[in-house]
């Protein structure tokens, strides 16, 4: 992976459907994000937080009740 901008950032290429890209661009145009990269970073962060929450919840459900 190639480094760009900040030394700690990496370039990631991805393929997405045109409709999804249009919706992403609309969020950027509305000023919710500075650019596509910021919007994608935020989406990934939400995904990871949701996954961590679900994983923690599953682990809690596996603990036997006394």
PQR file with spaces between the fields and no chain letter, atoms N, CA, C, O and H, PARSE charges and radii, in Angstrom:
ATOM       1  N    UNK     1       0.839   -1.183    0.000 -0.4000 1.5000
ATOM       2  CA   UNK     1       0.000    0.000    0.000 -0.0000 2.0000
ATOM       3  C    UNK     1       0.881    1.241    0.000  0.5500 1.7000
ATOM       4  O    UNK     1       1.939    1.278    0.628 -0.5500 1.4000
ATOM       5  N    UNK     2       0.432    2.219   -0.695 -0.4000 1.5000
ATOM       6  CA   UNK     2       1.193    3.452   -0.844 -0.0000 2.0000
ATOM       7  C    UNK     2       0.792    4.448    0.241  0.5500 1.7000
ATOM       8  O    UNK     2      -0.371    4.508    0.638 -0.5500 1.4000
ATOM       9  H    UNK     2      -0.427    2.190   -1.205  0.4000 1.0000
ATOM      10  N    UNK     3       1.757    5.224    0.716 -0.4000 1.5000
ATOM      11  CA   UNK     3       1.492    6.249    1.712 -0.0000 2.0000
ATOM      12  C    UNK     3       1.152    7.550    1.006  0.5500 1.7000
ATOM      13  O    UNK     3       1.754    7.880   -0.016 -0.5500 1.4000
ATOM      14  H    UNK     3       2.703    5.175    0.394  0.4000 1.0000
ATOM      15  N    UNK     4       0.202    8.284    1.538 -0.4000 1.5000
ATOM      16  CA   UNK     4      -0.180    9.572    0.960 -0.0000 2.0000
ATOM      17  C    UNK     4      -0.508   10.535    2.095  0.5500 1.7000
ATOM      18  O    UNK     4      -0.949   10.116    3.165 -0.5500 1.4000
ATOM      19  H    UNK     4      -0.287    8.016    2.368  0.4000 1.0000
ATOM      20  N    UNK     5      -0.292   11.827    1.857 -0.4000 1.5000
ATOM      21  CA   UNK     5      -0.636   12.807    2.882 -0.0000 2.0000
ATOM      22  C    UNK     5       0.147   12.570    4.147  0.5500 1.7000
ATOM      23  O    UNK     5       1.374   12.673    4.158 -0.5500 1.4000
ATOM      24  H    UNK     5       0.066   12.168    0.988  0.4000 1.0000
ATOM      25  N    UNK     6      -0.554   12.253    5.205 -0.4000 1.5000
ATOM      26  CA   UNK     6       0.078   11.964    6.487 -0.0000 2.0000
ATOM      27  C    UNK     6       0.802   10.625    6.398  0.5500 1.7000
ATOM      28  O    UNK     6       0.308    9.703    5.748 -0.5500 1.4000
ATOM      29  H    UNK     6      -1.551   12.169    5.196  0.4000 1.0000
ATOM      30  N    UNK     7       1.958   10.502    7.035 -0.4000 1.5000
ATOM      31  CA   UNK     7       2.718    9.242    6.976 -0.0000 2.0000
ATOM      32  C    UNK     7       1.928    8.033    7.471  0.5500 1.7000
ATOM      33  O    UNK     7       2.208    6.905    7.064 -0.5500 1.4000
ATOM      34  H    UNK     7       2.359   11.251    7.562  0.4000 1.0000
ATOM      35  N    UNK     8       0.952    8.253    8.339 -0.4000 1.5000
ATOM      36  CA   UNK     8       0.200    7.129    8.903 -0.0000 2.0000
ATOM      37  C    UNK     8      -0.991    6.714    8.034  0.5500 1.7000
ATOM      38  O    UNK     8      -1.693    5.761    8.372 -0.5500 1.4000
ATOM      39  H    UNK     8       0.724    9.169    8.670  0.4000 1.0000
ATOM      40  N    UNK     9      -1.226    7.412    6.924 -0.4000 1.5000
ATOM      41  CA   UNK     9      -2.365    7.086    6.067 -0.0000 2.0000
ATOM      42  C    UNK     9      -1.938    6.257    4.871  0.5500 1.7000
ATOM      43  O    UNK     9      -0.845    6.440    4.336 -0.5500 1.4000
ATOM      44  H    UNK     9      -0.656    8.186    6.649  0.4000 1.0000
ATOM      45  N    UNK    10      -2.798    5.352    4.455 -0.4000 1.5000
ATOM      46  CA   UNK    10      -2.546    4.473    3.313 -0.0000 2.0000
ATOM      47  C    UNK    10      -3.633    4.682    2.264  0.5500 1.7000
ATOM      48  O    UNK    10      -4.758    5.061    2.591 -0.5500 1.4000
ATOM      49  H    UNK    10      -3.687    5.203    4.890  0.4000 1.0000
ATOM      50  N    UNK    11      -3.294    4.434    1.014 -0.4000 1.5000
ATOM      51  CA   UNK    11      -4.263    4.494   -0.074 -0.0000 2.0000
ATOM      52  C    UNK    11      -4.948    3.140   -0.189  0.5500 1.7000
ATOM      53  O    UNK    11      -4.297    2.095   -0.179 -0.5500 1.4000
ATOM      54  H    UNK    11      -2.381    4.125    0.748  0.4000 1.0000
ATOM      55  N    UNK    12      -6.268    3.176   -0.298 -0.4000 1.5000
ATOM      56  CA   UNK    12      -7.057    1.966   -0.492 -0.0000 2.0000
ATOM      57  C    UNK    12      -7.954    2.202   -1.708  0.5500 1.7000
ATOM      58  O    UNK    12      -8.709    3.174   -1.749 -0.5500 1.4000
ATOM      59  H    UNK    12      -6.797    4.025   -0.307  0.4000 1.0000
ATOM      60  N    UNK    13      -7.869    1.320   -2.682 -0.4000 1.5000
ATOM      61  CA   UNK    13      -8.730    1.422   -3.866 -0.0000 2.0000
ATOM      62  C    UNK    13      -9.914    0.488   -3.697  0.5500 1.7000
ATOM      63  O    UNK    13      -9.773   -0.615   -3.169 -0.5500 1.4000
ATOM      64  H    UNK    13      -7.255    0.531   -2.648  0.4000 1.0000
ATOM      65  N    UNK    14     -11.085    0.930   -4.146 -0.4000 1.5000
ATOM      66  CA   UNK    14     -12.251    0.074   -4.054 -0.0000 2.0000
ATOM      67  C    UNK    14     -13.200    0.345   -5.211  0.5500 1.7000
ATOM      68  O    UNK    14     -13.173    1.409   -5.829 -0.5500 1.4000
ATOM      69  H    UNK    14     -11.201    1.826   -4.575  0.4000 1.0000
ATOM      70  N    UNK    15     -14.025   -0.629   -5.481 -0.4000 1.5000
ATOM      71  CA   UNK    15     -15.051   -0.516   -6.512 -0.0000 2.0000
ATOM      72  C    UNK    15     -16.396   -0.417   -5.814  0.5500 1.7000
ATOM      73  O    UNK    15     -16.724   -1.237   -4.957 -0.5500 1.4000
ATOM      74  H    UNK    15     -14.048   -1.494   -4.979  0.4000 1.0000
ATOM      75  N    UNK    16     -17.185    0.613   -6.193 -0.4000 1.5000
ATOM      76  CA   UNK    16     -18.524    0.746   -5.627 -0.0000 2.0000
ATOM      77  C    UNK    16     -19.506    1.066   -6.751  0.5500 1.7000
ATOM      78  O    UNK    16     -19.121    1.645   -7.766 -0.5500 1.4000
ATOM      79  H    UNK    16     -16.918    1.279   -6.889  0.4000 1.0000
ATOM      80  N    UNK    17     -20.759    0.693   -6.574 -0.4000 1.5000
ATOM      81  CA   UNK    17     -21.760    0.974   -7.597 -0.0000 2.0000
ATOM      82  C    UNK    17     -21.944    2.487   -7.790  0.5500 1.7000
ATOM      83  O    UNK    17     -21.807    3.251   -6.835 -0.5500 1.4000
ATOM      84  H    UNK    17     -21.071    0.222   -5.749  0.4000 1.0000
ATOM      85  N    UNK    18     -22.252    2.919   -9.007 -0.4000 1.5000
ATOM      86  CA   UNK    18     -22.420    4.353   -9.281 -0.0000 2.0000
ATOM      87  C    UNK    18     -23.441    5.026   -8.368  0.5500 1.7000
ATOM      88  O    UNK    18     -23.230    6.159   -7.937 -0.5500 1.4000
ATOM      89  H    UNK    18     -22.364    2.298   -9.784  0.4000 1.0000
ATOM      90  N    UNK    19     -24.539    4.347   -8.071 -0.4000 1.5000
ATOM      91  CA   UNK    19     -25.571    4.943   -7.220 -0.0000 2.0000
ATOM      92  C    UNK    19     -25.035    5.216   -5.814  0.5500 1.7000
ATOM      93  O    UNK    19     -25.349    6.247   -5.218 -0.5500 1.4000
ATOM      94  H    UNK    19     -24.711    3.426   -8.422  0.4000 1.0000
ATOM      95  N    UNK    20     -24.239    4.310   -5.293 -0.4000 1.5000
ATOM      96  CA   UNK    20     -23.648    4.496   -3.972 -0.0000 2.0000
ATOM      97  C    UNK    20     -22.670    5.669   -3.987  0.5500 1.7000
ATOM      98  O    UNK    20     -22.621    6.451   -3.037 -0.5500 1.4000
ATOM      99  H    UNK    20     -23.984    3.473   -5.777  0.4000 1.0000
ATOM     100  N    UNK    21     -21.901    5.790   -5.050 -0.4000 1.5000
ATOM     101  CA   UNK    21     -20.960    6.904   -5.182 -0.0000 2.0000
ATOM     102  C    UNK    21     -21.709    8.231   -5.270  0.5500 1.7000
ATOM     103  O    UNK    21     -21.276    9.225   -4.687 -0.5500 1.4000
ATOM     104  H    UNK    21     -21.941    5.155   -5.822  0.4000 1.0000
ATOM     105  N    UNK    22     -22.822    8.254   -5.989 -0.4000 1.5000
ATOM     106  CA   UNK    22     -23.627    9.476   -6.083 -0.0000 2.0000
ATOM     107  C    UNK    22     -24.139    9.889   -4.711  0.5500 1.7000
ATOM     108  O    UNK    22     -24.135   11.072   -4.371 -0.5500 1.4000
ATOM     109  H    UNK    22     -23.173    7.446   -6.462  0.4000 1.0000
ATOM     110  N    UNK    23     -24.578    8.917   -3.925 -0.4000 1.5000
ATOM     111  CA   UNK    23     -25.074    9.224   -2.583 -0.0000 2.0000
ATOM     112  C    UNK    23     -23.947    9.729   -1.689  0.5500 1.7000
ATOM     113  O    UNK    23     -24.146   10.638   -0.884 -0.5500 1.4000
ATOM     114  H    UNK    23     -24.582    7.956   -4.201  0.4000 1.0000
ATOM     115  N    UNK    24     -22.772    9.142   -1.833 -0.4000 1.5000
ATOM     116  CA   UNK    24     -21.611    9.586   -1.071 -0.0000 2.0000
ATOM     117  C    UNK    24     -21.247   11.017   -1.455  0.5500 1.7000
ATOM     118  O    UNK    24     -21.002   11.858   -0.590 -0.5500 1.4000
ATOM     119  H    UNK    24     -22.611    8.403   -2.488  0.4000 1.0000
ATOM     120  N    UNK    25     -21.214   11.286   -2.760 -0.4000 1.5000
ATOM     121  CA   UNK    25     -20.906   12.633   -3.243 -0.0000 2.0000
ATOM     122  C    UNK    25     -21.932   13.651   -2.758  0.5500 1.7000
ATOM     123  O    UNK    25     -21.582   14.798   -2.479 -0.5500 1.4000
ATOM     124  H    UNK    25     -21.413   10.603   -3.463  0.4000 1.0000
ATOM     125  N    UNK    26     -23.190   13.245   -2.655 -0.4000 1.5000
ATOM     126  CA   UNK    26     -24.229   14.155   -2.172 -0.0000 2.0000
ATOM     127  C    UNK    26     -23.949   14.579   -0.733  0.5500 1.7000
ATOM     128  O    UNK    26     -24.172   15.734   -0.372 -0.5500 1.4000
ATOM     129  H    UNK    26     -23.475   12.314   -2.881  0.4000 1.0000
ATOM     130  N    UNK    27     -23.462   13.653    0.085 -0.4000 1.5000
ATOM     131  CA   UNK    27     -23.116   13.999    1.473 -0.0000 2.0000
ATOM     132  C    UNK    27     -21.963   14.992    1.511  0.5500 1.7000
ATOM     133  O    UNK    27     -21.949   15.907    2.334 -0.5500 1.4000
ATOM     134  H    UNK    27     -23.281   12.714   -0.209  0.4000 1.0000
ATOM     135  N    UNK    28     -21.001   14.806    0.619 -0.4000 1.5000
ATOM     136  CA   UNK    28     -19.860   15.725    0.542 -0.0000 2.0000
ATOM     137  C    UNK    28     -20.340   17.094    0.057  0.5500 1.7000
ATOM     138  O    UNK    28     -19.946   18.120    0.613 -0.5500 1.4000
ATOM     139  H    UNK    28     -21.013   14.062   -0.049  0.4000 1.0000
ATOM     140  N    UNK    29     -21.179   17.116   -0.964 -0.4000 1.5000
ATOM     141  CA   UNK    29     -21.691   18.380   -1.508 -0.0000 2.0000
ATOM     142  C    UNK    29     -22.515   19.144   -0.483  0.5500 1.7000
ATOM     143  O    UNK    29     -22.517   20.375   -0.485 -0.5500 1.4000
ATOM     144  H    UNK    29     -21.499   16.283   -1.416  0.4000 1.0000
ATOM     145  N    UNK    30     -23.217   18.429    0.395 -0.4000 1.5000
ATOM     146  CA   UNK    30     -24.007   19.073    1.450 -0.0000 2.0000
ATOM     147  C    UNK    30     -23.125   19.624    2.563  0.5500 1.7000
ATOM     148  O    UNK    30     -23.602   20.341    3.442 -0.5500 1.4000
ATOM     149  H    UNK    30     -23.216   17.429    0.396  0.4000 1.0000
ATOM     150  N    UNK    31     -21.839   19.290    2.523 -0.4000 1.5000
ATOM     151  CA   UNK    31     -20.915   19.793    3.525 -0.0000 2.0000
ATOM     152  C    UNK    31     -20.804   18.924    4.767  0.5500 1.7000
ATOM     153  O    UNK    31     -20.203   19.337    5.758 -0.5500 1.4000
ATOM     154  H    UNK    31     -21.450   18.708    1.808  0.4000 1.0000
ATOM     155  N    UNK    32     -21.375   17.724    4.726 -0.4000 1.5000
ATOM     156  CA   UNK    32     -21.276   16.842    5.887 -0.0000 2.0000
ATOM     157  C    UNK    32     -19.864   16.289    6.049  0.5500 1.7000
ATOM     158  O    UNK    32     -19.442   15.955    7.156 -0.5500 1.4000
ATOM     159  H    UNK    32     -21.864   17.388    3.920  0.4000 1.0000
ATOM     160  N    UNK    33     -19.141   16.195    4.938 -0.4000 1.5000
ATOM     161  CA   UNK    33     -17.757   15.727    4.940 -0.0000 2.0000
ATOM     162  C    UNK    33     -16.951   16.616    4.006  0.5500 1.7000
ATOM     163  O    UNK    33     -17.488   17.165    3.044 -0.5500 1.4000
ATOM     164  H    UNK    33     -19.484   16.465    4.039  0.4000 1.0000
ATOM     165  N    UNK    34     -15.651   16.757    4.295 -0.4000 1.5000
ATOM     166  CA   UNK    34     -14.785   17.577    3.440 -0.0000 2.0000
ATOM     167  C    UNK    34     -14.595   16.956    2.068  0.5500 1.7000
ATOM     168  O    UNK    34     -14.503   17.662    1.064 -0.5500 1.4000
ATOM     169  H    UNK    34     -15.215   16.311    5.077  0.4000 1.0000
ATOM     170  N    UNK    35     -14.537   15.630    2.030 -0.4000 1.5000
ATOM     171  CA   UNK    35     -14.269   14.929    0.774 -0.0000 2.0000
ATOM     172  C    UNK    35     -14.699   13.468    0.905  0.5500 1.7000
ATOM     173  O    UNK    35     -15.137   13.027    1.967 -0.5500 1.4000
ATOM     174  H    UNK    35     -14.612   15.057    2.845  0.4000 1.0000
ATOM     175  N    UNK    36     -14.564   12.733   -0.193 -0.4000 1.5000
ATOM     176  CA   UNK    36     -14.948   11.318   -0.195 -0.0000 2.0000
ATOM     177  C    UNK    36     -14.154   10.523    0.834  0.5500 1.7000
ATOM     178  O    UNK    36     -14.708    9.677    1.537 -0.5500 1.4000
ATOM     179  H    UNK    36     -14.209   13.091   -1.056  0.4000 1.0000
ATOM     180  N    UNK    37     -12.870   10.796    0.919 -0.4000 1.5000
ATOM     181  CA   UNK    37     -12.021   10.033    1.845 -0.0000 2.0000
ATOM     182  C    UNK    37     -12.507   10.163    3.277  0.5500 1.7000
ATOM     183  O    UNK    37     -12.567    9.177    4.013 -0.5500 1.4000
ATOM     184  H    UNK    37     -12.421   11.483    0.348  0.4000 1.0000
ATOM     185  N    UNK    38     -12.855   11.380    3.670 -0.4000 1.5000
ATOM     186  CA   UNK    38     -13.340   11.588    5.032 -0.0000 2.0000
ATOM     187  C    UNK    38     -14.647   10.824    5.254  0.5500 1.7000
ATOM     188  O    UNK    38     -14.847   10.233    6.315 -0.5500 1.4000
ATOM     189  H    UNK    38     -12.807   12.181    3.073  0.4000 1.0000
ATOM     190  N    UNK    39     -15.522   10.834    4.273 -0.4000 1.5000
ATOM     191  CA   UNK    39     -16.796   10.125    4.389 -0.0000 2.0000
ATOM     192  C    UNK    39     -16.582    8.618    4.494  0.5500 1.7000
ATOM     193  O    UNK    39     -17.236    7.950    5.296 -0.5500 1.4000
ATOM     194  H    UNK    39     -15.360   11.314    3.411  0.4000 1.0000
ATOM     195  N    UNK    40     -15.677    8.088    3.695 -0.4000 1.5000
ATOM     196  CA   UNK    40     -15.399    6.647    3.732 -0.0000 2.0000
ATOM     197  C    UNK    40     -14.747    6.268    5.057  0.5500 1.7000
ATOM     198  O    UNK    40     -15.082    5.234    5.635 -0.5500 1.4000
ATOM     199  H    UNK    40     -15.146    8.631    3.044  0.4000 1.0000
ATOM     200  N    UNK    41     -13.814    7.095    5.548 -0.4000 1.5000
ATOM     201  CA   UNK    41     -13.195    6.815    6.853 -0.0000 2.0000
ATOM     202  C    UNK    41     -14.257    6.758    7.949  0.5500 1.7000
ATOM     203  O    UNK    41     -14.226    5.877    8.808 -0.5500 1.4000
ATOM     204  H    UNK    41     -13.542    7.935    5.078  0.4000 1.0000
ATOM     205  N    UNK    42     -15.194    7.702    7.913 -0.4000 1.5000
ATOM     206  CA   UNK    42     -16.258    7.735    8.914 -0.0000 2.0000
ATOM     207  C    UNK    42     -17.140    6.487    8.815  0.5500 1.7000
ATOM     208  O    UNK    42     -17.509    5.901    9.833 -0.5500 1.4000
ATOM     209  H    UNK    42     -15.220    8.417    7.215  0.4000 1.0000
ATOM     210  N    UNK    43     -17.475    6.088    7.592 -0.4000 1.5000
ATOM     211  CA   UNK    43     -18.302    4.893    7.394 -0.0000 2.0000
ATOM     212  C    UNK    43     -17.599    3.648    7.927  0.5500 1.7000
ATOM     213  O    UNK    43     -18.229    2.796    8.554 -0.5500 1.4000
ATOM     214  H    UNK    43     -17.176    6.564    6.765  0.4000 1.0000
ATOM     215  N    UNK    44     -16.305    3.543    7.682 -0.4000 1.5000
ATOM     216  CA   UNK    44     -15.538    2.394    8.181 -0.0000 2.0000
ATOM     217  C    UNK    44     -15.501    2.409    9.706  0.5500 1.7000
ATOM     218  O    UNK    44     -15.641    1.366   10.345 -0.5500 1.4000
ATOM     219  H    UNK    44     -15.792    4.235    7.173  0.4000 1.0000
ATOM     220  N    UNK    45     -15.313    3.587   10.283 -0.4000 1.5000
ATOM     221  CA   UNK    45     -15.305    3.707   11.741 -0.0000 2.0000
ATOM     222  C    UNK    45     -16.637    3.249   12.331  0.5500 1.7000
ATOM     223  O    UNK    45     -16.659    2.525   13.326 -0.5500 1.4000
ATOM     224  H    UNK    45     -15.199    4.434    9.764  0.4000 1.0000
ATOM     225  N    UNK    46     -17.749    3.668   11.720 -0.4000 1.5000
ATOM     226  CA   UNK    46     -19.064    3.230   12.199 -0.0000 2.0000
ATOM     227  C    UNK    46     -19.220    1.718   12.091  0.5500 1.7000
ATOM     228  O    UNK    46     -19.745    1.081   13.005 -0.5500 1.4000
ATOM     229  H    UNK    46     -17.731    4.256   10.911  0.4000 1.0000
ATOM     230  N    UNK    47     -18.771    1.146   10.989 -0.4000 1.5000
ATOM     231  CA   UNK    47     -18.840   -0.303   10.800 -0.0000 2.0000
ATOM     232  C    UNK    47     -18.051   -1.029   11.886  0.5500 1.7000
ATOM     233  O    UNK    47     -18.542   -1.991   12.477 -0.5500 1.4000
ATOM     234  H    UNK    47     -18.345    1.663   10.247  0.4000 1.0000
ATOM     235  N    UNK    48     -16.834   -0.570   12.146 -0.4000 1.5000
ATOM     236  CA   UNK    48     -15.994   -1.222   13.148 -0.0000 2.0000
ATOM     237  C    UNK    48     -16.575   -1.089   14.550  0.5500 1.7000
ATOM     238  O    UNK    48     -16.518   -2.032   15.339 -0.5500 1.4000
ATOM     239  H    UNK    48     -16.436    0.211   11.666  0.4000 1.0000
ATOM     240  N    UNK    49     -17.133    0.081   14.861 -0.4000 1.5000
ATOM     241  CA   UNK    49     -17.766    0.266   16.173 -0.0000 2.0000
ATOM     242  C    UNK    49     -18.977   -0.644   16.328  0.5500 1.7000
ATOM     243  O    UNK    49     -19.174   -1.251   17.381 -0.5500 1.4000
ATOM     244  H    UNK    49     -17.179    0.846   14.220  0.4000 1.0000
ATOM     245  N    UNK    50     -19.791   -0.737   15.272 -0.4000 1.5000
ATOM     246  CA   UNK    50     -20.971   -1.602   15.315 -0.0000 2.0000
ATOM     247  C    UNK    50     -20.558   -3.060   15.487  0.5500 1.7000
ATOM     248  O    UNK    50     -21.156   -3.788   16.279 -0.5500 1.4000
ATOM     249  H    UNK    50     -19.631   -0.244   14.417  0.4000 1.0000
ATOM     250  N    UNK    51     -19.549   -3.481   14.755 -0.4000 1.5000
ATOM     251  CA   UNK    51     -19.068   -4.856   14.863 -0.0000 2.0000
ATOM     252  C    UNK    51     -18.546   -5.130   16.276  0.5500 1.7000
ATOM     253  O    UNK    51     -18.834   -6.180   16.851 -0.5500 1.4000
ATOM     254  H    UNK    51     -19.064   -2.890   14.111  0.4000 1.0000
ATOM     255  N    UNK    52     -17.785   -4.199   16.832 -0.4000 1.5000
ATOM     256  CA   UNK    52     -17.251   -4.376   18.186 -0.0000 2.0000
ATOM     257  C    UNK    52     -18.392   -4.473   19.195  0.5500 1.7000
ATOM     258  O    UNK    52     -18.340   -5.283   20.121 -0.5500 1.4000
ATOM     259  H    UNK    52     -17.550   -3.346   16.365  0.4000 1.0000
ATOM     260  N    UNK    53     -19.420   -3.647   19.015 -0.4000 1.5000
ATOM     261  CA   UNK    53     -20.569   -3.680   19.917 -0.0000 2.0000
ATOM     262  C    UNK    53     -21.281   -5.020   19.820  0.5500 1.7000
ATOM     263  O    UNK    53     -21.628   -5.620   20.837 -0.5500 1.4000
ATOM     264  H    UNK    53     -19.462   -2.989   18.263  0.4000 1.0000
ATOM     265  N    UNK    54     -21.500   -5.494   18.586 -0.4000 1.5000
ATOM     266  CA   UNK    54     -22.169   -6.785   18.399 -0.0000 2.0000
ATOM     267  C    UNK    54     -21.335   -7.934   18.961  0.5500 1.7000
ATOM     268  O    UNK    54     -21.876   -8.855   19.574 -0.5500 1.4000
ATOM     269  H    UNK    54     -21.218   -5.007   17.759  0.4000 1.0000
ATOM     270  N    UNK    55     -20.028   -7.882   18.756 -0.4000 1.5000
ATOM     271  CA   UNK    55     -19.145   -8.931   19.274 -0.0000 2.0000
ATOM     272  C    UNK    55     -19.171   -8.937   20.799  0.5500 1.7000
ATOM     273  O    UNK    55     -19.222  -10.003   21.412 -0.5500 1.4000
ATOM     274  H    UNK    55     -19.588   -7.135   18.258  0.4000 1.0000
ATOM     275  N    UNK    56     -19.138   -7.764   21.411 -0.4000 1.5000
ATOM     276  CA   UNK    56     -19.185   -7.676   22.872 -0.0000 2.0000
ATOM     277  C    UNK    56     -20.525   -8.198   23.382  0.5500 1.7000
ATOM     278  O    UNK    56     -20.579   -8.893   24.397 -0.5500 1.4000
ATOM     279  H    UNK    56     -19.097   -6.898   20.913  0.4000 1.0000
ATOM     280  N    UNK    57     -21.584   -7.868   22.690 -0.4000 1.5000
ATOM     281  CA   UNK    57     -22.920   -8.326   23.085 -0.0000 2.0000
ATOM     282  C    UNK    57     -23.012   -9.848   23.002  0.5500 1.7000
ATOM     283  O    UNK    57     -23.578  -10.491   23.886 -0.5500 1.4000
ATOM     284  H    UNK    57     -21.539   -7.303   21.866  0.4000 1.0000
ATOM     285  N    UNK    58     -22.452  -10.419   21.931 -0.4000 1.5000
ATOM     286  CA   UNK    58     -22.454  -11.877   21.796 -0.0000 2.0000
ATOM     287  C    UNK    58     -21.675  -12.530   22.930  0.5500 1.7000
ATOM     288  O    UNK    58     -22.108  -13.539   23.485 -0.5500 1.4000
ATOM     289  H    UNK    58     -21.992   -9.896   21.213  0.4000 1.0000
ATOM     290  N    UNK    59     -20.531  -11.958   23.271 -0.4000 1.5000
ATOM     291  CA   UNK    59     -19.727  -12.507   24.370 -0.0000 2.0000
ATOM     292  C    UNK    59     -20.490  -12.433   25.682  0.5500 1.7000
ATOM     293  O    UNK    59     -20.420  -13.356   26.493 -0.5500 1.4000
ATOM     294  H    UNK    59     -20.179  -11.138   22.820  0.4000 1.0000
ATOM     295  N    UNK    60     -21.216  -11.346   25.895 -0.4000 1.5000
ATOM     296  CA   UNK    60     -22.005  -11.219   27.118 -0.0000 2.0000
ATOM     297  C    UNK    60     -23.114  -12.259   27.150  0.5500 1.7000
ATOM     298  O    UNK    60     -23.438  -12.793   28.211 -0.5500 1.4000
ATOM     299  H    UNK    60     -21.272  -10.596   25.236  0.4000 1.0000
ATOM     300  N    UNK    61     -23.697  -12.548   25.994 -0.4000 1.5000
ATOM     301  CA   UNK    61     -24.775  -13.527   25.934 -0.0000 2.0000
ATOM     302  C    UNK    61     -24.254  -14.936   26.178  0.5500 1.7000
ATOM     303  O    UNK    61     -25.018  -15.809   26.590 -0.5500 1.4000
ATOM     304  H    UNK    61     -23.434  -12.115   25.132  0.4000 1.0000
ATOM     305  N    UNK    62     -22.972  -15.178   25.934 -0.4000 1.5000
ATOM     306  CA   UNK    62     -22.387  -16.499   26.140 -0.0000 2.0000
ATOM     307  C    UNK    62     -22.042  -16.753   27.603  0.5500 1.7000
ATOM     308  O    UNK    62     -21.829  -17.898   28.001 -0.5500 1.4000
ATOM     309  H    UNK    62     -22.351  -14.470   25.599  0.4000 1.0000
ATOM     310  N    UNK    63     -21.986  -15.705   28.394 -0.4000 1.5000
ATOM     311  CA   UNK    63     -21.666  -15.858   29.812 -0.0000 2.0000
ATOM     312  C    UNK    63     -22.875  -16.479   30.504  0.5500 1.7000
ATOM     313  O    UNK    63     -23.979  -15.940   30.418 -0.5500 1.4000
ATOM     314  H    UNK    63     -22.159  -14.775   28.071  0.4000 1.0000
ATOM     315  N    UNK    64     -22.681  -17.605   31.189 -0.4000 1.5000
ATOM     316  CA   UNK    64     -23.821  -18.255   31.850 -0.0000 2.0000
ATOM     317  C    UNK    64     -24.390  -17.383   32.965  0.5500 1.7000
ATOM     318  O    UNK    64     -23.651  -16.772   33.737 -0.5500 1.4000
ATOM     319  H    UNK    64     -21.784  -18.042   31.259  0.4000 1.0000
ATOM     320  N    UNK    65     -25.696  -17.342   33.031 -0.4000 1.5000
ATOM     321  CA   UNK    65     -26.363  -16.590   34.095 -0.0000 2.0000
ATOM     322  C    UNK    65     -26.387  -17.441   35.355  0.5500 1.7000
ATOM     323  O    UNK    65     -26.566  -18.657   35.281 -0.5500 1.4000
ATOM     324  H    UNK    65     -26.297  -17.839   32.404  0.4000 1.0000
ATOM     325  N    UNK    66     -26.209  -16.818   36.497 -0.4000 1.5000
ATOM     326  CA   UNK    66     -26.195  -17.552   37.772 -0.0000 2.0000
ATOM     327  C    UNK    66     -27.395  -17.219   38.594  0.5500 1.7000
ATOM     328  O    UNK    66     -27.552  -17.741   39.697 -0.5500 1.4000
ATOM     329  H    UNK    66     -26.064  -15.831   36.557  0.4000 1.0000
